[in-house]
Structures are given as C-alpha cells and as structure tokens.
Amino acid sequence: MLWFFVRIIFYPDLSYVEVKQWVILPLSSLLLVPTICVLWFHAAIGIQVVLEDYISSDRLQKQLVNLVRWIAILMAASSVCAIIFMWTQ
C-alpha cells in the first residue's frame, strides 16, 4: 500500500497513457494485483461486520454476507483481468 500511495502522491497529474504504461511494468503489476485483492477483501469484511451488527435475521445475515463475499471475489477477479488485459494491448 505504501508503494501505491507514494506513486499517487508524487505523480498526481498522470495521463491515462502514462498510468497504463506504469501498470504494465512487471513490478507494478506484481504489486498491484495483491494490493487490489487485499483492498476487496478488506471491503468485504468491513461490510460483513456492519451486516452482522445490524441484521437480526440469521438467515438473511448469512445470505447477505455470502453475497458480499461473492461480489468481492468477482470484483477482485475482474480487476486482475483488467490488468492482464492491459498486458495484451
């Protein structure tokens, strides 16, 4: 995460082409994939905590938690696919 924030802070005015060139660098891609996966996992467990606190029905709670997990998995996978797609362009 520190690597990502440093990049954003020191280069805030990058164009789309410059960001794409940065993403397809091997080191950037290698670091960006786990960063994205960790961010989606963190978002999913944060939403899970809120659902567990405010949904009283156990059945509905479990269904919503599973839905949030699947959405997070799909979003992480699509984010990784987008990075892979950038490599092929």
TIDRENTOR-268163 format. One line per 5 residues: number of its first residue (from 1); for each residue x, y, z of N, C-alpha, C, CB. Coordinates in Angstrom, 2 decimals, always signed. Glycine has a CB too. Example, Ala and Ser with C-alpha at 12.3 -4.5 7.8 and 13.67 -1.06 7.14 Angstrom:
<recs>
1> +13.19/-5.69/+7.80/+12.30/-4.50/+7.80/+13.20/-3.30/+7.80/+11.31/-4.47/+9.05 ~ +12.85/-2.25/+7.08/+13.67/-1.06/+7.14/+12.90/+0.03/+7.87/+14.08/-0.60/+5.72 $
</recs>
This chain:
<recs>
1> +0.82/-1.19/+0.00/+0.00/+0.00/+0.00/+0.87/+1.26/+0.00/-0.94/-0.01/+1.21 ~ +1.97/+1.22/+0.74/+2.85/+2.38/+0.80/+3.38/+2.70/-0.60/+4.01/+2.13/+1.78 ~ +3.75/+1.67/-1.34/+4.24/+1.84/-2.71/+3.18/+2.55/-3.57/+4.60/+0.48/-3.33 ~ +1.94/+2.16/-3.42/+0.84/+2.73/-4.21/+0.59/+4.19/-3.83/-0.45/+1.91/-4.02 ~ +0.56/+4.49/-2.53/+0.32/+5.85/-2.09/+1.45/+6.80/-2.48/+0.12/+5.88/-0.59 $
6> +2.68/+6.34/-2.40/+3.82/+7.16/-2.81/+3.70/+7.49/-4.29/+5.15/+6.43/-2.52 ~ +3.33/+6.51/-5.08/+3.18/+6.74/-6.53/+2.08/+7.77/-6.82/+2.86/+5.40/-7.25 ~ +0.98/+7.67/-6.12/-0.14/+8.60/-6.33/+0.22/+10.01/-5.85/-1.41/+8.10/-5.61 ~ +0.88/+10.11/-4.72/+1.21/+11.42/-4.15/+2.24/+12.16/-5.00/+1.74/+11.27/-2.71 ~ +3.27/+11.46/-5.46/+4.34/+12.13/-6.20/+4.04/+12.34/-7.68/+5.60/+11.36/-6.06 $
11> +3.05/+11.63/-8.22/+2.69/+11.78/-9.63/+1.17/+11.92/-9.78/+3.19/+10.57/-10.44 ~ +0.59/+13.01/-9.27/-0.88/+13.12/-9.29/-1.46/+13.49/-10.66/-1.31/+14.15/-8.28 ~ -0.67/+14.04/-11.56/-1.20/+14.53/-12.84/-0.80/+13.66/-14.02/-0.71/+15.95/-13.08 ~ -0.88/+12.36/-13.85/-0.53/+11.45/-14.94/-1.71/+11.28/-15.89/-0.09/+10.10/-14.38 ~ -1.42/+11.16/-17.15/-2.46/+10.92/-18.14/-2.82/+9.43/-18.14/-2.01/+11.38/-19.55 $
16> -3.86/+9.08/-18.86/-4.29/+7.69/-18.97/-3.18/+6.81/-19.55/-5.55/+7.58/-19.85 ~ -2.53/+7.30/-20.58/-1.46/+6.53/-21.23/-0.30/+6.31/-20.27/-0.97/+7.26/-22.51 ~ +0.05/+7.34/-19.51/+1.16/+7.20/-18.55/+0.81/+6.20/-17.44/+1.51/+8.57/-17.94 ~ -0.44/+6.24/-16.97/-0.86/+5.29/-15.93/-0.86/+3.87/-16.49/-2.26/+5.66/-15.38 ~ -1.34/+3.72/-17.71/-1.36/+2.39/-18.33/+0.06/+1.86/-18.50/-2.07/+2.45/-19.70 $
21> +0.99/+2.70/-18.92/+2.39/+2.27/-19.06/+2.98/+1.89/-17.71/+3.23/+3.38/-19.71 ~ +2.58/+2.59/-16.67/+3.06/+2.28/-15.33/+2.48/+0.94/-14.85/+2.70/+3.41/-14.35 ~ +1.20/+0.70/-15.12/+0.55/-0.53/-14.66/+1.14/-1.76/-15.34/-0.96/-0.47/-14.93 ~ +1.53/-1.65/-16.60/+2.03/-2.83/-17.30/+3.51/-3.12/-17.02/+1.83/-2.67/-18.78 ~ +4.15/-2.29/-16.23/+5.50/-2.64/-15.79/+5.42/-3.88/-14.91/+6.18/-1.45/-15.02 $
26> +6.35/-4.81/-15.05/+6.26/-6.06/-14.29/+6.17/-5.87/-12.77/+7.45/-6.93/-14.60 ~ +7.00/-4.98/-12.23/+6.97/-4.77/-10.78/+5.65/-4.13/-10.35/+8.14/-3.89/-10.34 ~ +5.17/-3.17/-11.12/+3.90/-2.52/-10.78/+2.75/-3.52/-10.82/+3.62/-1.36/-11.74 ~ +2.70/-4.34/-11.84/+1.63/-5.34/-11.94/+1.72/-6.34/-10.79/+1.69/-6.07/-13.28 ~ +2.94/-6.75/-10.50/+3.15/-7.72/-9.43/+2.70/-7.17/-8.08/+4.63/-8.12/-9.37 $
31> +2.90/-5.90/-7.84/+2.48/-5.29/-6.58/+1.01/-4.86/-6.60/+3.36/-4.10/-6.27 ~ +0.51/-4.51/-7.75/-0.87/-4.03/-7.84/-1.88/-5.15/-7.65/-1.09/-3.36/-9.18 ~ -1.60/-6.34/-8.14/-2.55/-7.46/-8.01/-2.82/-7.80/-6.54/-2.00/-8.71/-8.74 ~ -1.82/-8.03/-5.71/-2.14/-8.31/-4.30/-2.77/-7.11/-3.58/-0.89/-8.75/-3.56 ~ -2.38/-5.90/-3.97/-2.97/-4.71/-3.37/-4.47/-4.66/-3.64/-2.30/-3.44/-3.89 $
36> -4.86/-4.90/-4.86/-6.27/-4.90/-5.22/-7.02/-6.00/-4.49/-6.44/-5.06/-6.74 ~ -6.45/-7.18/-4.44/-7.11/-8.29/-3.75/-7.29/-8.01/-2.26/-6.30/-9.58/-3.94 ~ -6.27/-7.45/-1.63/-6.37/-7.11/-0.21/-7.41/-6.02/+0.01/-5.01/-6.65/+0.34 ~ -7.49/-5.04/-0.87/-8.49/-3.98/-0.72/-9.91/-4.53/-0.83/-8.27/-2.90/-1.77 ~ -10.16/-5.42/-1.78/-11.50/-6.02/-1.91/-11.82/-6.90/-0.71/-11.62/-6.83/-3.21 $
41> -10.83/-7.64/-0.21/-11.05/-8.48/+0.97/-11.37/-7.60/+2.17/-9.80/-9.35/+1.26 ~ -10.64/-6.52/+2.34/-10.86/-5.59/+3.44/-12.26/-4.98/+3.36/-9.79/-4.48/+3.44 ~ -12.68/-4.60/+2.16/-14.02/-4.04/+1.98/-15.09/-5.08/+2.34/-14.22/-3.55/+0.53 ~ -14.88/-6.31/+1.93/-15.86/-7.37/+2.19/-16.00/-7.65/+3.68/-15.47/-8.64/+1.46 ~ -14.88/-7.71/+4.40/-15.01/-8.00/+5.83/-15.56/-6.78/+6.59/-13.64/-8.41/+6.41 $
46> -15.31/-5.59/+6.09/-15.90/-4.40/+6.70/-17.41/-4.39/+6.55/-15.31/-3.14/+6.09 ~ -17.90/-4.72/+5.36/-19.34/-4.79/+5.14/-19.94/-5.95/+5.93/-19.66/-4.95/+3.62 ~ -19.20/-7.05/+6.05/-19.68/-8.19/+6.84/-19.92/-7.80/+8.29/-18.68/-9.35/+6.77 ~ -19.02/-7.03/+8.86/-19.17/-6.59/+10.25/-20.43/-5.74/+10.40/-17.93/-5.79/+10.71 ~ -20.66/-4.84/+9.46/-21.85/-4.00/+9.52/-23.11/-4.86/+9.42/-21.83/-2.93/+8.40 $
51> -23.12/-5.82/+8.49/-24.27/-6.70/+8.33/-24.52/-7.52/+9.59/-24.08/-7.62/+7.13 ~ -23.48/-8.04/+10.19/-23.63/-8.83/+11.41/-24.15/-7.99/+12.57/-22.31/-9.47/+11.79 ~ -23.82/-6.71/+12.58/-24.28/-5.84/+13.67/-25.72/-5.40/+13.50/-23.38/-4.63/+13.77 ~ -26.18/-5.19/+12.27/-27.46/-4.55/+12.06/-28.55/-5.43/+11.46/-27.28/-3.39/+11.19 ~ -28.24/-6.64/+11.03/-29.25/-7.55/+10.50/-29.54/-8.59/+11.58/-28.77/-8.24/+9.15 $
56> -30.78/-8.62/+12.03/-31.12/-9.51/+13.15/-31.44/-10.93/+12.69/-32.29/-8.94/+13.92 ~ -31.95/-11.10/+11.51/-32.30/-12.43/+10.99/-31.02/-13.17/+10.58/-33.28/-12.32/+9.79 ~ -30.80/-14.32/+11.22/-29.58/-15.09/+10.92/-29.54/-15.56/+9.47/-29.48/-16.30/+11.85 ~ -30.66/-15.99/+8.96/-30.71/-16.49/+7.58/-30.39/-15.38/+6.58/-32.09/-17.10/+7.28 ~ -31.03/-14.24/+6.75/-30.78/-13.10/+5.86/-29.35/-12.61/+6.01/-31.76/-11.96/+6.16 $
61> -28.87/-12.60/+7.24/-27.49/-12.16/+7.50/-26.49/-13.03/+6.75/-27.20/-12.20/+9.01 ~ -26.65/-14.34/+6.82/-25.73/-15.26/+6.14/-25.82/-15.12/+4.63/-26.03/-16.71/+6.55 ~ -27.03/-14.93/+4.12/-27.20/-14.75/+2.68/-26.52/-13.48/+2.20/-28.68/-14.73/+2.31 ~ -26.69/-12.40/+2.94/-26.07/-11.13/+2.54/-24.55/-11.18/+2.65/-26.61/-9.99/+3.40 ~ -24.05/-11.84/+3.69/-22.60/-11.98/+3.85/-22.03/-12.78/+2.68/-22.25/-12.66/+5.20 $
66> -22.70/-13.87/+2.31/-22.24/-14.66/+1.16/-22.30/-13.85/-0.13/-23.08/-15.93/+1.02 ~ -23.35/-13.06/-0.30/-23.46/-12.21/-1.48/-22.31/-11.21/-1.54/-24.81/-11.48/-1.48 ~ -22.01/-10.59/-0.43/-20.90/-9.62/-0.38/-19.58/-10.30/-0.68/-20.84/-8.94/+1.00 ~ -19.38/-11.50/-0.16/-18.14/-12.24/-0.44/-18.00/-12.53/-1.94/-18.09/-13.55/+0.36 ~ -19.08/-13.01/-2.55/-19.04/-13.32/-3.98/-18.81/-12.07/-4.82/-20.33/-14.01/-4.41 $
71> -19.44/-10.98/-4.44/-19.22/-9.72/-5.17/-17.75/-9.29/-5.06/-20.16/-8.60/-4.63 ~ -17.19/-9.41/-3.86/-15.78/-9.04/-3.66/-14.86/-9.94/-4.49/-15.40/-9.13/-2.18 ~ -15.16/-11.22/-4.54/-14.35/-12.14/-5.34/-14.45/-11.79/-6.81/-14.79/-13.61/-5.11 ~ -15.67/-11.54/-7.27/-15.85/-11.18/-8.68/-15.17/-9.86/-9.04/-17.34/-11.09/-9.01 ~ -15.25/-8.89/-8.15/-14.61/-7.60/-8.42/-13.09/-7.72/-8.40/-15.07/-6.56/-7.39 $
76> -12.55/-8.49/-7.48/-11.10/-8.69/-7.45/-10.65/-9.42/-8.72/-10.68/-9.49/-6.20 ~ -11.40/-10.43/-9.11/-11.04/-11.18/-10.33/-11.14/-10.30/-11.57/-11.96/-12.41/-10.49 ~ -12.17/-9.46/-11.64/-12.28/-8.58/-12.80/-11.19/-7.52/-12.80/-13.66/-7.92/-12.83 ~ -10.77/-7.08/-11.64/-9.67/-6.11/-11.56/-8.36/-6.75/-12.04/-9.50/-5.59/-10.12 ~ -8.12/-7.98/-11.64/-6.92/-8.68/-12.09/-7.00/-8.93/-13.60/-6.75/-10.02/-11.33 $
81> -8.18/-9.28/-14.08/-8.36/-9.49/-15.53/-8.10/-8.19/-16.29/-9.78/-10.01/-15.84 ~ -8.47/-7.06/-15.73/-8.21/-5.78/-16.38/-6.71/-5.52/-16.49/-8.89/-4.64/-15.61 ~ -5.97/-5.87/-15.46/-4.51/-5.71/-15.52/-3.93/-6.64/-16.58/-3.87/-6.00/-14.14 ~ -4.41/-7.87/-16.62/-3.93/-8.82/-17.64/-4.30/-8.31/-19.03/-4.52/-10.23/-17.40 ~ -5.48/-7.76/-19.18/-5.92/-7.22/-20.47/-5.01/-6.08/-20.91/-7.37/-6.74/-20.38 $
86> -4.55/-5.26/-19.97/-3.63/-4.18/-20.31/-2.31/-4.74/-20.85/-3.36/-3.29/-19.07 ~ -1.90/-5.87/-20.35/-0.66/-6.50/-20.85/-0.81/-6.92/-22.29/-0.28/-7.72/-19.99 ~ -2.00/-7.34/-22.69/-2.20/-7.84/-24.06/-2.42/-6.73/-25.07/-3.37/-8.79/-24.10 ~ -2.69/-5.55/-24.63/-2.95/-4.44/-25.56/-1.67/-3.83/-26.06/-3.81/-3.37/-24.90 $
</recs>
